[in-house]
């Protein structure tokens, strides 16, 4: 009795599996919307474009066949659509306009040949395409930095990119492409330092930007350049004067500056624009110094020339007041 029950269960499971397999492979009919692209088999020699203005790049394909095969077509359709190459048997590779019967063109694709599916109908049934023959030109690159002032000549890699244009579309000779440097990239460069910018997008000249099929390879370049240090200036009033001497002399001398000489009336500061801006914002404190040496203290000099030696060396200072008066007195030693 137990053996009979096992046999019945085994037969039931096998029957169920056969039914599921048969159901999965039963003939089905389905309409799929698939994105369709036309591509060149040799991009350096030929370019293909759609000549039908009303074609939006999507076709409706009516399929019949096994459910599994239809599902696989759905998968690669969702993964980026289908690509029809110029080498497809459904249309010629010669330059000019061609009407492509889409049903025959899709049947020739390996995705459908290996699936066993039947393509019953394609909407639209045909698309007109235009095949354009291309020629290769060497290009020279012009770096466009807008109003920025460069220090030296920029270096571009690659030196001569290739430009592919329709045959007889431009006069013979090299083509000039543009490497525009964005203002934001210019602003990030350190003035006076030679730096490299990678992945600068190259642009076709204006007369080729509307030509279908014209393109640059590689599409980007590396540009090495240096921006000149931008100069600026500002005028300060009432710049304070400070006395400087060795720490060991502080306790031995009493030094004073007359009130009229404690500030320099006007000081003109010029130099790199970024440092001048720091001076304006007070981030760089401008102070005139009077440095007194041991010998000058011993001699008891009465005046000394000012300087701005502690400030950035790129900054320049112009001022009318060169000398300030000083009073030097030796301190009396303290009684023990």
C-alpha positions as CSV (number, residue, x, y, z in Angstrom):
1,X,0.0,0.0,0.0
2,X,2.8,2.4,0.9
3,X,4.6,1.7,-2.4
4,X,1.4,2.5,-4.3
5,X,1.1,5.8,-2.6
6,X,4.7,6.7,-3.4
7,X,4.1,5.8,-7.0
8,X,1.0,8.0,-7.2
9,X,2.9,11.0,-5.6
10,X,5.8,10.6,-8.0
11,X,3.6,10.5,-11.1
12,X,1.7,13.5,-9.8
13,X,4.9,15.6,-9.4
14,X,6.2,14.6,-12.8
15,X,2.8,15.5,-14.4
16,X,2.9,18.9,-12.6
17,X,6.4,19.6,-13.9
18,X,5.5,18.7,-17.4
19,X,2.5,20.9,-17.3
20,X,4.5,23.9,-15.9
21,X,7.2,23.4,-18.6
22,X,4.6,23.1,-21.4
23,X,2.7,26.2,-20.1
24,X,6.0,28.2,-20.0
25,X,6.8,27.2,-23.6
26,X,3.3,27.6,-24.9
27,X,2.9,30.0,-27.8
28,X,2.2,33.6,-26.9
29,X,1.7,36.8,-28.7
30,X,2.9,40.1,-27.3
31,X,3.5,43.7,-28.5
32,X,6.8,45.2,-27.2
33,X,7.9,48.8,-27.4
34,X,11.6,48.8,-28.1
35,X,14.1,51.7,-28.4
36,X,15.9,51.5,-31.7
37,X,19.2,53.1,-32.6
38,X,21.0,53.3,-36.0
39,X,24.8,53.0,-35.7
40,X,27.7,53.0,-38.1
41,X,29.8,49.8,-38.5
42,X,32.9,52.0,-39.1
43,X,32.4,55.3,-37.2
44,X,35.6,56.8,-38.7
45,X,34.3,56.3,-42.3
46,X,30.5,56.5,-42.2
47,X,27.8,58.3,-40.2
48,X,24.2,57.4,-40.1
49,X,21.2,59.6,-39.2
50,X,17.5,59.2,-39.3
51,X,15.9,61.2,-42.2
52,X,12.3,60.8,-41.0
53,X,11.5,63.7,-38.7
54,X,8.5,62.0,-37.2
55,X,10.5,59.0,-36.0
56,X,11.0,59.2,-32.2
57,X,13.4,56.3,-31.9
58,X,10.8,53.8,-30.5
59,X,9.2,51.0,-32.5
60,X,6.3,48.6,-31.6
61,X,7.2,45.0,-32.4
62,X,4.5,42.3,-32.5
63,X,6.0,38.9,-31.5
64,X,4.8,35.4,-31.3
65,X,6.6,32.4,-29.8
66,X,7.6,30.8,-26.5
67,X,7.0,32.8,-23.3
68,X,10.6,32.3,-22.2
69,X,12.0,33.6,-25.5
70,X,9.7,36.7,-25.4
71,X,10.8,37.4,-21.8
72,X,14.4,37.3,-22.9
73,X,13.7,39.9,-25.6
74,X,11.9,42.0,-23.0
75,X,15.0,41.9,-20.8
76,X,17.5,43.2,-23.4
77,X,14.9,45.7,-24.7
78,X,14.8,47.2,-21.2
79,X,18.6,47.1,-21.0
80,X,19.1,49.7,-23.7
81,X,17.1,48.7,-26.7
82,X,18.4,47.5,-30.1
83,X,21.1,48.8,-32.4
84,X,20.9,48.5,-36.2
85,X,24.3,48.7,-37.8
86,X,25.0,49.9,-41.4
87,X,26.2,46.3,-42.1
88,X,22.7,44.9,-41.6
89,X,21.5,43.0,-44.7
90,X,18.3,45.0,-44.8
91,X,20.0,48.2,-46.1
92,X,23.1,49.2,-48.1
93,X,26.2,50.8,-46.8
94,X,26.5,53.3,-49.7
95,X,26.2,57.0,-49.0
96,X,22.8,58.5,-49.5
97,X,19.2,58.0,-48.3
98,X,17.8,54.5,-47.8
99,X,14.5,53.1,-46.7
100,X,15.0,50.5,-44.1
101,X,12.3,47.8,-43.8
102,X,12.3,47.3,-40.0
103,X,10.8,43.8,-40.0
104,X,13.6,42.4,-42.2
105,X,16.2,44.4,-40.4
106,X,15.1,43.1,-37.0
107,X,14.9,39.5,-38.2
108,X,18.6,39.7,-39.1
109,X,19.6,40.6,-35.6
110,X,21.1,37.7,-33.6
111,X,18.8,38.4,-30.7
112,X,15.8,37.3,-32.9
113,X,17.6,34.7,-35.0
114,X,18.5,32.6,-32.0
115,X,15.2,33.0,-30.2
116,X,12.9,31.2,-32.6
117,X,10.4,34.1,-32.3
118,X,8.3,35.3,-35.2
119,X,8.1,39.0,-35.9
120,X,4.6,39.5,-37.2
121,X,4.6,43.2,-37.5
122,X,6.6,46.3,-36.8
123,X,5.2,49.8,-36.4
124,X,6.4,51.9,-38.1
125,X,7.1,49.4,-40.9
126,X,10.0,51.4,-42.4
127,X,12.3,54.3,-41.6
128,X,14.3,56.5,-43.9
129,X,18.0,56.9,-43.0
130,X,20.8,58.9,-44.4
131,X,24.4,57.5,-44.7
132,X,27.1,60.1,-44.8
133,X,30.7,59.4,-45.8
134,X,33.3,60.9,-43.5
135,X,36.9,62.1,-43.9
136,X,39.5,62.6,-41.2
137,X,41.2,65.9,-40.5
138,X,44.0,66.9,-38.1
139,X,43.0,69.6,-35.8
140,X,44.9,72.3,-33.8
141,X,43.6,73.3,-30.4
142,X,43.1,76.9,-29.3
143,X,42.8,77.4,-25.6
144,X,40.1,79.9,-24.6
145,X,40.5,81.4,-21.2
146,X,38.2,84.4,-21.6
147,X,39.6,87.6,-20.0
148,X,42.2,85.8,-17.9
149,X,45.9,86.8,-18.6
150,X,48.2,83.8,-19.1
151,X,51.8,83.5,-18.2
152,X,53.4,81.7,-21.1
153,X,51.8,79.5,-23.8
154,X,49.4,76.7,-22.7
155,X,50.3,73.1,-23.4
156,X,47.6,70.8,-24.8
157,X,47.6,67.0,-24.9
158,X,46.9,65.5,-27.4
159,X,48.5,68.1,-29.6
160,X,46.5,67.2,-32.8
161,X,43.2,65.5,-32.1
162,X,41.3,64.1,-35.0
163,X,38.1,65.7,-36.5
164,X,35.7,63.6,-38.5
165,X,33.6,65.6,-41.0
166,X,31.3,64.8,-43.9
167,X,33.3,64.6,-47.2
168,X,33.7,68.0,-48.9
169,X,31.9,69.8,-46.1
170,X,34.8,72.1,-45.2
171,X,37.8,73.5,-47.2
172,X,41.1,71.6,-47.1
173,X,43.6,72.2,-44.3
174,X,43.7,71.8,-40.5
175,X,40.6,72.6,-38.4
176,X,40.8,74.7,-35.3
177,X,39.0,73.3,-32.3
178,X,38.5,75.1,-29.0
179,X,39.4,74.1,-25.5
180,X,37.3,76.5,-23.3
181,X,38.4,76.9,-19.7
182,X,35.5,77.7,-17.4
183,X,35.8,80.8,-15.2
184,X,35.3,78.5,-12.1
185,X,38.4,76.5,-13.1
186,X,40.4,79.6,-13.7
187,X,39.5,80.9,-10.3
188,X,40.8,77.7,-8.6
189,X,44.2,78.1,-10.2
190,X,47.1,79.5,-8.1
191,X,48.4,82.6,-9.9
192,X,51.9,82.2,-11.2
193,X,51.9,78.4,-10.8
194,X,51.8,76.1,-13.9
195,X,48.9,73.6,-13.3
196,X,47.1,71.0,-15.4
197,X,43.4,70.7,-16.0
198,X,42.2,67.3,-17.2
199,X,39.1,66.3,-19.2
200,X,38.7,69.7,-20.8
201,X,35.9,69.2,-23.4
202,X,36.9,70.1,-26.9
203,X,34.4,72.1,-29.1
204,X,34.1,72.2,-32.9
205,X,34.4,75.6,-34.6
206,X,31.2,77.4,-35.2
207,X,30.9,76.4,-38.9
208,X,30.9,72.7,-37.9
209,X,28.7,72.7,-34.8
210,X,25.5,72.2,-36.8
211,X,27.0,69.7,-39.3
212,X,25.5,66.2,-38.6
213,X,28.2,63.6,-38.0
214,X,31.1,66.0,-37.3
215,X,32.9,65.1,-34.1
216,X,36.3,65.2,-32.3
217,X,38.3,62.3,-31.1
218,X,39.3,62.3,-28.4
219,X,36.5,64.5,-27.1
220,X,38.5,65.9,-24.2
221,X,42.1,67.1,-23.7
222,X,44.5,67.9,-20.9
223,X,45.6,71.6,-20.7
224,X,48.6,72.8,-18.7
225,X,48.8,76.6,-18.2
226,X,49.7,79.3,-15.7
227,X,47.6,82.4,-14.9
228,X,49.6,85.6,-14.4
229,X,49.6,87.1,-11.0
230,X,46.9,89.8,-11.0
231,X,48.1,93.0,-9.5
232,X,46.2,95.5,-7.3
233,X,46.8,98.3,-4.9
234,X,45.2,100.1,-2.0
235,X,46.1,103.1,0.2
236,X,46.2,103.0,4.0
237,X,46.1,105.9,6.3
238,X,47.5,106.1,9.9
239,X,49.7,103.0,9.8
240,X,51.1,102.4,13.3
241,X,54.8,102.4,14.0
242,X,56.3,99.8,16.4
243,X,59.8,99.6,17.9
244,X,61.8,96.4,17.7
245,X,64.9,95.4,19.6
246,X,66.5,92.3,21.1
247,X,64.7,90.9,24.1
248,X,67.8,91.3,26.3
249,X,67.8,95.0,25.7
250,X,64.3,95.7,26.9
251,X,65.2,96.0,30.5
252,X,68.2,98.3,29.8
253,X,66.7,101.0,27.7
254,X,63.7,103.3,27.8
255,X,62.6,104.1,24.2
256,X,59.8,106.5,23.1
257,X,58.6,107.9,19.8
258,X,57.0,111.4,19.6
259,X,53.3,111.4,19.2
260,X,53.5,113.0,15.8
261,X,55.7,110.1,14.5
262,X,53.7,107.2,15.9
263,X,51.6,106.8,12.7
264,X,52.6,107.0,9.1
265,X,50.0,109.3,7.4
266,X,49.7,107.4,4.1
267,X,51.1,104.1,2.8
268,X,50.3,102.8,-0.7
269,X,50.3,98.9,-0.8
270,X,50.6,97.1,-4.1
271,X,51.2,93.5,-5.2
272,X,49.2,90.3,-5.9
273,X,45.5,91.0,-5.9
274,X,44.7,88.2,-3.4
275,X,47.2,89.6,-0.8
276,X,46.0,93.2,-1.3
277,X,42.5,92.0,-0.7
278,X,43.7,90.4,2.6
279,X,45.2,93.8,3.5
280,X,41.9,95.5,2.8
281,X,40.0,93.0,4.9
282,X,42.5,93.3,7.8
283,X,43.7,89.7,7.5
284,X,47.2,91.0,6.9
285,X,48.1,93.7,9.5
286,X,50.3,96.4,8.0
287,X,52.6,97.8,10.7
288,X,55.8,99.9,10.2
289,X,58.8,98.8,12.2
290,X,61.8,100.7,13.7
291,X,64.5,98.1,14.4
292,X,67.2,99.2,16.8
293,X,70.5,97.3,17.1
294,X,72.8,97.2,20.2
295,X,75.2,99.7,18.5
296,X,72.4,102.1,17.7
297,X,71.1,102.0,21.3
298,X,74.6,102.6,22.7
299,X,75.1,105.6,20.3
300,X,71.7,107.0,21.3
301,X,70.5,107.7,17.7
302,X,67.7,110.2,17.4
303,X,66.0,109.0,14.2
304,X,65.6,105.7,12.3
305,X,64.2,104.6,8.9
306,X,61.1,102.5,9.0
307,X,60.6,99.2,7.1
308,X,57.9,96.6,6.4
309,X,60.1,93.5,6.5
310,X,57.7,91.2,8.4
311,X,55.1,91.4,5.6
312,X,54.8,89.1,2.5
313,X,57.7,89.9,0.2
314,X,55.5,90.2,-2.9
315,X,53.9,93.3,-1.4
316,X,55.4,96.7,-2.2
317,X,55.0,99.8,0.0
318,X,55.3,103.4,-1.0
319,X,55.3,106.2,1.6
320,X,56.6,109.7,2.0
321,X,57.6,109.5,5.7
322,X,60.9,107.6,5.7
323,X,62.4,108.6,9.1
324,X,60.8,108.7,12.6
325,X,62.3,110.3,15.7
326,X,63.2,108.2,18.6
327,X,64.3,109.0,22.2
328,X,66.7,106.5,23.8
329,X,67.5,106.6,27.5
330,X,69.5,104.1,29.5
331,X,67.6,102.9,32.5
332,X,69.3,103.4,35.9
333,X,70.3,100.1,37.5
334,X,68.1,99.2,40.4
335,X,69.6,99.0,44.0
336,X,69.8,95.6,45.4
